Amino acid sequence: MTGHPRTVVIVGMPASGKSTVGHAVAKRLGVTFADTDTLIEQRTGKLIREIFTDDGEAAFRHLEEEVVAEALGRDGVLSLGGGAILSARTRDLLRDHLVVWLDVSVATATRRAGMTQLRPLLLGDVRSRMQALLDARLPLYREVATLRIDTNRRPVSRVAAEIVGHVLGEEPTEPDQPNEEQE
């Protein structure tokens, strides 16, 4: 990524496709991919949901802030957990990076997330929790985003091509293929 942003950061709501798209973008650019939730799990030896249960959300957010700050110092593609942008420090650190916001509707995110127990902030009524998270986070995603991409009914390949095109200063060449929607 010589001559381009050192780190491409991907943000968005749970189930917006951050990890899936991040992997695809990193592969196309020939750089590494990291996901902050995975980095946190590796550091603690605990699943995210266990950290929330055992230590609470505040402790998780503090650890997340540290991990994001460290990861932003490396080249490549970095996917942030959906709530990482809640931290003012993290938002400030993002100002020096290309930040891609994968925007997704509540209906699409709810369908993708399903009734998973892996997302601690979505336990209970997934759709209403997703709407509440979006309402709270929308202004913050807008604040940090360099590039906003609607991921509703769009294939991973097209979303990745659009991001890579932006990084390289080119127009994406892949047409949308509606049956290849990301999950």
C-alpha positions in Angstrom: 0.0 0.0 0.0 2.9 2.3 -0.7 1.7 5.8 -1.3 -1.7 4.9 0.2 -3.1 4.9 3.7 -1.0 2.6 6.0 -4.1 1.1 7.5 -7.5 0.7 6.0 -10.0 0.5 8.9 -13.4 -1.0 8.5 -16.2 0.0 10.9 -19.9 -0.7 11.1 -22.7 -2.3 13.0 -22.6 -6.0 14.1 -23.3 -8.2 11.0 -22.4 -5.4 8.5 -19.7 -7.7 7.0 -16.6 -6.1 8.5 -14.5 -9.3 8.9 -15.7 -10.9 5.6 -15.1 -7.7 3.6 -11.9 -7.0 5.5 -10.4 -10.3 4.6 -11.4 -9.8 0.9 -9.9 -6.3 0.8 -6.6 -7.5 2.4 -6.3 -10.3 0.0 -6.8 -8.0 -3.0 -4.3 -5.5 -1.7 -1.8 -8.2 -0.7 -1.6 -7.0 3.0 -2.4 -8.5 6.4 -5.9 -8.5 7.9 -6.7 -8.2 11.6 -9.9 -8.1 13.6 -9.8 -6.3 16.9 -12.3 -8.8 18.5 -10.0 -11.6 17.5 -7.0 -9.8 18.9 -8.8 -9.2 22.2 -9.7 -12.9 22.4 -6.1 -13.9 21.7 -4.8 -11.5 24.3 -7.2 -12.5 27.1 -7.8 -16.2 26.2 -11.5 -15.5 26.6 -14.3 -15.1 24.1 -15.8 -11.6 23.8 -19.1 -12.7 25.4 -17.1 -14.1 28.4 -15.3 -10.8 28.9 -18.7 -9.0 28.9 -20.1 -11.5 31.4 -17.1 -11.8 33.7 -15.6 -8.3 33.5 -18.4 -6.1 32.2 -18.7 -3.9 29.1 -16.6 -1.1 30.6 -13.6 -3.4 31.1 -14.1 -4.7 27.6 -14.3 -1.2 26.1 -11.1 -0.2 27.9 -9.2 -3.3 26.6 -10.7 -2.7 23.1 -9.4 0.9 23.1 -5.9 -0.4 23.9 -6.0 -3.1 21.2 -7.3 -0.7 18.6 -4.5 1.9 19.4 -1.8 -0.8 19.0 -3.3 -2.3 15.8 -3.6 1.1 14.1 0.2 1.2 14.2 0.5 -1.7 11.8 0.0 -1.7 8.0 -2.9 -3.6 6.5 -6.6 -3.9 6.9 -8.2 -3.7 10.3 -11.8 -4.5 11.3 -13.0 -2.8 14.5 -15.7 -4.2 16.7 -19.0 -2.5 16.1 -18.8 -0.4 19.3 -15.1 0.6 19.1 -16.1 4.0 17.8 -17.8 4.7 21.2 -14.4 5.7 22.5 -13.4 9.3 21.9 -9.7 8.3 22.0 -10.3 5.7 19.3 -12.3 8.2 17.1 -9.4 10.6 17.5 -6.9 8.0 16.4 -8.9 7.1 13.4 -8.5 10.6 11.9 -5.2 9.6 10.4 -6.6 6.6 8.6 -8.9 5.6 5.7 -12.0 4.6 7.6 -14.6 2.6 5.6 -18.1 2.5 7.2 -20.0 -0.6 6.0 -23.6 0.7 6.4 -26.3 -1.9 6.7 -30.0 -1.6 7.5 -31.4 -2.9 10.7 -33.4 -5.5 8.8 -30.4 -6.9 7.0 -28.2 -6.9 10.0 -30.8 -8.6 12.1 -31.3 -11.3 9.5 -27.5 -11.8 9.2 -27.0 -11.8 13.0 -29.9 -14.1 13.6 -30.4 -15.2 17.2 -26.6 -15.8 17.8 -25.4 -16.0 21.3 -21.9 -14.8 20.1 -22.9 -11.1 20.2 -23.5 -10.1 23.8 -25.1 -6.7 23.1 -27.7 -8.4 20.9 -29.1 -10.8 23.4 -32.9 -10.7 23.7 -34.9 -9.0 20.9 -32.2 -8.8 18.3 -34.0 -6.3 16.0 -34.8 -3.8 18.7 -31.3 -4.1 20.2 -29.9 -3.6 16.7 -32.0 -0.5 16.2 -31.0 0.9 19.6 -27.3 0.3 18.8 -27.7 2.0 15.4 -29.5 5.0 16.8 -26.7 5.5 19.3 -23.8 4.8 17.0 -24.9 6.4 13.7 -23.5 9.9 14.4 -20.2 8.3 15.4 -19.9 6.2 12.3 -20.6 9.4 10.3 -18.0 11.3 12.3 -15.1 8.8 11.6 -16.0 7.6 8.1 -13.8 8.6 5.2 -15.9 6.4 2.9 -19.4 5.0 3.4 -20.5 1.9 1.6 -24.1 0.5 1.6 -23.7 -3.3 2.1 -27.4 -4.1 1.8 -27.9 -6.8 -1.0 -24.4 -6.2 -2.2 -21.9 -9.0 -2.8 -18.7 -9.1 -0.8 -16.7 -9.0 -4.1 -18.3 -5.7 -5.1 -17.9 -4.1 -1.7 -14.3 -5.2 -1.6 -13.7 -4.0 -5.1 -15.1 -0.6 -4.2 -12.8 -0.2 -1.2 -9.8 -1.4 -3.1 -10.7 1.0 -6.0 -10.8 3.8 -3.5 -7.5 2.9 -1.9 -5.8 2.6 -5.3 -7.6 5.6 -6.8 -9.4 3.5 -9.4 -13.0 2.7 -10.3 -14.2 -0.8 -9.3 -14.7 -3.0 -12.4 -16.9 -5.8 -10.9 -20.6 -5.5 -11.6 -23.0 -6.2 -8.7 -24.2 -9.8 -8.5 -27.3 -9.7 -6.4 -27.3 -13.4 -5.4 -23.8 -13.2 -3.8 -24.8 -11.1 -0.8 -22.4 -11.2 2.1 -23.3 -12.9 5.3 
